[in-house]
Amino acid sequence: MGIARSDDDGGQEERFDIYDEAETWIGTAPRSTVHAMGYWHRSFHCWLIRQDGERKLVLFQQRSADKDTFPLHYDITAAGHLTAGETMQDASREVEEELGIDAQYESLLPLGEARHEAVGTAKGVPFIDREISAVYGLIYEGKLAALHLQAEEVAGVYEADLDDMIALFESKLAYVTASGMAYASDGRLQETERTVRASDFVTRPASYYAGLFRSLLAHL
């Protein structure tokens, strides 16, 4: 039985397609309802990688301080929810919106699907987040300074050696050093360097990160 559409959100709140445990579509619901009730919904993940001489690097974003969940944590290079009726091809727009890269869907490397469940509080409101995520990679041939970051979503973008990041999430390193571009207090992007720990990332199983980084390494 599907979830009925309603206009109680005044048409202002985005709606998601929602699914049962078997990933069967059961209807649509407003974003707030989806996270309040813990409905399964779909999202898009895209990790950027690049080669700099002999170095094989993975890029990751730092979430904006204004994000409802995990503000200022490190996260997937570009990601987003699918609104009702959208396809993964539509969702690939997130790469351009968040990073300023006009990436065609056909250029993405399919890396499988991940299911993730999280429970927490966002601005005092409890949430249950259950996502079915299609995961992709993208080989980026530019420099970090060439990115155009969406300030409302992204505080900065960093990169680190893939081998080091694998070791970080396999508990073989306590931290890695990442270089990047981040917004300064005057609103301008500037070069910076950070010490990054696994606990600084959005909470997901360590196997998600380590496994994805291994898969990405095979494409460079």
PALOTOR-717362 format. One record per atom (N, C-alpha, C): residue in three letters; y, x, z. Coordinates in steps of 0.2 Angstrom, whole numbers, plus 5000, padded with zeros to 4 digits. Example, Ala and Ser with C-alpha at 12.3 -4.5 7.8 and 13.67 -1.06 7.14 Angstrom:
2
ALA497250665039 ALA497850625039 ALA498450665039 SER498950645035 SER499550685036 SER500050645039 
//
This chain:
220
MET499450045000 MET500050005000 MET500650045000 GLY501150034995 GLY501750084995 GLY502250065000 ILE502650115001 ILE503250105005 ILE503850065001 ALA504050015003 ALA504549974999 ALA505150004999 ARG505550004993 ARG506150024992 ARG506649984996 SER507150014999 SER507749975002 SER508350005001 ASP508949965001 ASP509549995000 ASP509950005007 ASP509550005012 ASP509850015019 ASP510250075020 ASP510150125015 ASP510550185016 ASP511150185011 GLY511250125008 GLY511850125004 GLY511850164998 GLY511250184996 GLY511250224990 GLY511450294991 GLN511650314997 GLN511950384998 GLN511350435000 GLU510850415003 GLU510350465005 GLU509850475000 GLU509650534998 GLU509150544993 GLU508450524996 ARG508050504991 ARG507450474992 ARG506850524990 PHE506350524993 PHE505750564991 PHE505150524989 ASP504750544985 ASP504050524984 ASP503650544990 ILE503250494992 ILE502850514998 ILE502050504997 TYR501650535000 TYR500950544999 TYR500550535005 ASP499950525004 ASP499450525010 ASP499150585010 GLU498650595015 GLU498350665016 GLU497950685010 ALA497750635005 ALA497350654999 ALA497850674993 GLU498450674995 GLU499050684990 GLU499050624985 THR498850564987 THR498950504983 THR499650474984 TRP500050464979 TRP500650434980 TRP500650364983 ILE501050354988 ILE501050294991 ILE501750254991 GLY502250284988 GLY502850254988 GLY503450304988 THR504050274990 THR504650324991 THR504950304998 ALA505350345001 ALA505750335007 ALA506350375007 PRO506850355011 PRO507450395012 PRO507250465016 ARG507550515014 ARG507450585017 ARG507350575025 SER507850545028 SER507750535036 SER507150505038 THR506950455034 THR506350415036 THR505750465035 VAL505750495030 VAL505150545028 VAL505050595034 HIS505650625036 HIS505550675041 HIS505450645048 ALA505650585049 ALA505550545056 ALA504850525056 MET504550505051 MET503850475051 MET503350525049 GLY503550585047 GLY503050635045 GLY502650625039 TYR502950585034 TYR502650575027 TYR502550645023 TRP502050655020 TRP501950705015 TRP502450695009 HIS502750755007 HIS503150755002 HIS503150814998 ARG503450824992 ARG503350884988 ARG503950924988 SER503850994988 SER504451034987 SER504251094982 PHE504751134981 PHE504751184976 PHE504851254979 HIS504451304979 HIS504651374981 HIS504651424975 CYS505151464975 CYS505151514970 CYS505351584974 TRP504951634973 TRP505051694976 TRP505251744970 LEU505751774971 LEU506051824966 LEU505751894967 ILE505551934962 ILE505352004963 ILE505652044958 ARG505752104959 ARG506052154954 ARG505752224955 GLN505852264950 GLN505652334950 GLN506252374950 ASP506352424954 ASP506852474954 ASP506552544954 GLY506452564948 GLY506152634947 GLY505352624950 GLU505152664955 GLU504452654957 GLU504452604963 ARG504952574965 ARG504952524970 ARG504852454968 LYS504452414971 LYS504252354969 LYS504552304975 LEU504952264974 LEU505352234979 LEU505252154978 VAL505352124984 VAL505352054984 VAL506052034987 LEU506351974985 LEU507051954987 LEU506851894991 PHE507251884997 PHE507251825001 PHE507951805003 GLN508051745004 GLN508751725006 GLN508751715014 GLN509451715016 GLN509551695023 GLN509851635023 ARG509651585026 ARG509851515026 ARG510551515029 SER510951465027 SER511651455029 SER511651435037 ALA512151455040 ALA512251435047 ALA512251365048 ASP512451325043 ASP512551255043 ASP511851215042 LYS511351245041 LYS510751215039 LYS510451175046 ASP510151115045 ASP509951075050 ASP509351105054 THR508951135050 THR508351175053 THR508351245051 PHE508151285056 PHE508051365055 PHE508751395052 PRO509351375055 PRO509951405052 PRO509851485053 LEU510151525048 LEU510151595048 LEU509451625048 HIS508951595047 HIS508251625047 HIS508151645039 TYR507751695038 TYR507551715032 TYR507051665029 ASP507051665022 ASP506651605019 ASP506551625012 ILE506151585008 ILE506051585001 ILE506651594997 THR506551634992 THR507251654988 THR507551594986 ALA507251544983 ALA507551484981 ALA507051424982 ALA507251374985 ALA506751314987 ALA507151254987 GLY506751194987 GLY507051134988 GLY506551074988 HIS506751014990 HIS506350954990 HIS506350924983 LEU505850894981 LEU505850854975 LEU506150784977 THR506650754974 THR506850684975 THR506350644971 ALA506350574972 ALA505950524969 ALA505950534962 GLY505350534959 GLY505350534951 GLY505450604948 GLU505650654952 GLU505750724949 GLU505050754948 THR505050804943 THR504450844942 THR504650914944 MET504150964944 MET504251034946 MET504751064941 GLN504651044935 GLN505151064930 GLN505851054931 ASP505950994934 ASP506650974936 ASP506851014942 ALA506351024947 ALA506551064953 ALA506651134952 SER506451164946 SER506651234945 SER507351244945 ARG507751194944 ARG508551194944 ARG508751234951 GLU508351234956 GLU508551264962 GLU508751334962 VAL508351374957 VAL508551444956 VAL509251454954 GLU509451404949 GLU510151414947 GLU510651394952 GLU510451334955 GLU510951304960 GLU511051354966 GLU510551384968 GLU510551424974 GLU510751504973 LEU510551524967 LEU510651594965 LEU511051614959 GLY511151564955 GLY511551574949 GLY511151604943 ILE510451594944 ILE510051624938 ILE509751564934 ASP509951564928 ASP509651514923 ASP508951524921 ALA508551504926 ALA507851524925 ALA507451464921 GLN507151474916 GLN506751424912 GLN506151414916 TYR505851354917 TYR505251334920 TYR504651374917 GLU504651384910 GLU504151424907 GLU504151494909 SER504651524912 SER504651594914 SER504351604921 LEU504251544925 LEU504051554931 LEU503251574932 LEU503051604937 LEU502351624938 LEU502051574943 PRO501551534941 PRO501251494945 PRO500851524950 LEU500951514957 LEU500551554962 LEU500151504966 GLY500051444964 GLY499651394968 GLY500051344972 GLU499751314977 GLU500051264981 GLU499951284989 ALA500451264993 ALA500451275000 ALA500551205003 ARG500251195009 ARG500351135013 ARG500651165020 HIS501151135022 HIS501451155028 HIS501651095032 GLU501551105039 GLU501751055044 GLU502151085049 ALA502751055051 ALA503151085056 ALA503451025060 VAL503451035067 VAL503750985071 VAL504351015075 GLY504950985076 GLY505451015079 GLY506050965080 THR506650995081 THR507250955082 THR507850985078 ALA508150935074 ALA508750965070 ALA509350925073 LYS509850955076 LYS510450925078 LYS510250875083 GLY509750885087 GLY509550835092 GLY509150785090 VAL508950775084 VAL508550725081 VAL507850755080 PRO507250725083 PRO506650755081 PRO506450745074 PHE506050795071 PHE505750785065 PHE505050805064 ILE504750785059 ILE504050805058 ILE504050815050 ASP503950875048 ASP504050895041 ASP503350915038 ARG503150875034 ARG502450885030 ARG502650895023 GLU502550955020 GLU502650975014 GLU502050995010 ILE502050975003 ILE501551004999 ILE502051034994 SER501951104994 SER502351144990 SER502051184984 ALA502351174978 ALA502151214972 ALA502451284973 VAL502151334972 VAL502351404974 VAL502451444967 TYR502951474966 TYR503051514959 TYR503351574961 GLY503251624956 GLY503651684957 GLY504051694950 LEU504551734951 LEU505051754945 LEU505251824945 ILE505051854939 ILE505251924939 ILE506051924937 TYR506451954941 TYR507151964941 TYR507352034938 GLU507652034933 GLU507852104930 GLU508552124932 GLY508952084936 GLY509652104937 GLY509652134944 LYS510252144946 LYS510452174953 LYS510652114958 LEU510652134964 LEU510852084969 LEU511552064968 ALA511952114966 ALA512652094966 ALA512852054960 ALA512352034956 ALA512451994950 ALA512351924952 LEU512051904958 LEU511851844960 LEU512451804962 HIS512451734960 HIS513051694963 HIS512751644968 LEU512851654974 LEU512551624979 LEU512851554981 GLN512451504982 GLN512751434984 GLN512951444992 ALA513551444993 ALA513751465000 ALA513551405005 GLU513451345003 GLU513251285007 GLU512551295009 GLU512151335005 GLU511451335007 GLU511251405009 VAL511551455006 VAL511351525007 VAL511851575010 ALA511651605015 ALA512151655018 ALA512151715015 GLY511551735012 GLY511451805010 GLY510751805006 VAL510651865002 VAL510051874999 VAL509851945000 TYR509251965002 TYR509052025004 TYR508452045000 GLU508252115000 GLU507652134996 GLU507352195000 ALA506652195000 ALA506352245004 ALA505652265000 ASP505352315001 ASP504752334997 ASP504252284999 LEU503852264994 LEU503352214994 LEU502752244999 ASP502652314998 ASP502052335003 ASP502252335010 ASP502952345011 ASP503152345018 ASP503152275021 MET503352225017 MET503352155019 MET502652135020 ILE502152155016 ILE501452135018 ILE501252165024 ALA501452225026 ALA501252255032 ALA501552225038 LEU502252195037 LEU502552165042 LEU502152095044 PHE501952065039 PHE501651995041 PHE500852005042 GLU500652065042 GLU499952085044 GLU499952125051 SER500552125054 SER500652155060 SER500552225060 LYS500652265055 LYS500552335054 LYS501252365055 LEU501752335054 LEU502452355055 LEU502852305060 ALA503252335064 ALA503652295069 ALA504252265065 TYR504552305060 TYR505052275057 TYR505152315050 VAL505552295045 VAL505752325039 VAL506452325039 THR506752375035 THR507452375033 THR507552345026 ALA507952295026 ALA508152265020 ALA508852275018 SER509052285012 SER509652285009 SER509852225005 GLY510552205005 GLY510652145002 GLY511452125001 MET511552064999 MET512252044999 MET512351985003 ALA512851985007 ALA512951925012 ALA513651905012 TYR513851845014 TYR514551825015 TYR514851855021 ALA515451885020 ALA515751915026 ALA516251855029 SER516551875034 SER516951825037 SER517551795033 ASP517751835028 ASP518251815023 ASP518051775017 GLY517351765017 GLY517051725012 GLY516851765006 ARG516951825006 ARG516751865001 ARG516051895002 LEU515651904996 LEU515051934997 LEU515152014997 GLN514752045002 GLN514752115003 GLN514052145004 GLU513952205002 GLU513352245003 GLU513252245010 THR512552245012 THR512452245019 THR511652275020 GLU511552295026 GLU510852315027 GLU510652285034 ARG509952255034 ARG509752225040 ARG509052255042 THR508952245049 THR508252255051 THR507952195052 VAL507352185049 VAL507052115048 VAL506352115051 ARG506252065056 ARG505652055059 ARG505251995057 ALA504651985057 ALA504251925055 ALA504551865058 SER504751875065 SER504951815069 SER505651785066 ASP506051825062 ASP506651805059 ASP506551765053 PHE505951755051 PHE505851705045 PHE505651635047 VAL505851585043 VAL505651515044 VAL504851515046 THR504751485051 THR504051485054 THR503551455049 ARG503051495047 ARG502551475043 ARG501951525045 PRO501351505043 PRO500751555045 PRO500951625041 ALA500751675045 ALA500851745043 ALA500451745036 SER499951715036 SER499451715030 SER499851695023 TYR500251645024 TYR500651615019 TYR501051675016 TYR501451715020 TYR501851765018 TYR501451825015 ALA501051845019 ALA500651905017 ALA500251895010 GLY499951835010 GLY499551815004 GLY500051804998 LEU500551774998 LEU501051774993 LEU501351834991 PHE501451884995 PHE501751944993 PHE501251984990 ARG500551984992 ARG500052014988 ARG500051984981 SER500051924980 SER500051894973 SER500651914969 LEU501251914972 LEU501751944969 LEU501752014966 LEU501452054971 LEU501352124969 LEU500952134963 ALA500452094962 ALA500052104956 ALA500352084950 HIS500952054950 HIS501352044944 HIS501852094942 LEU501952144946 LEU502452204944 LEU502052264943 
//
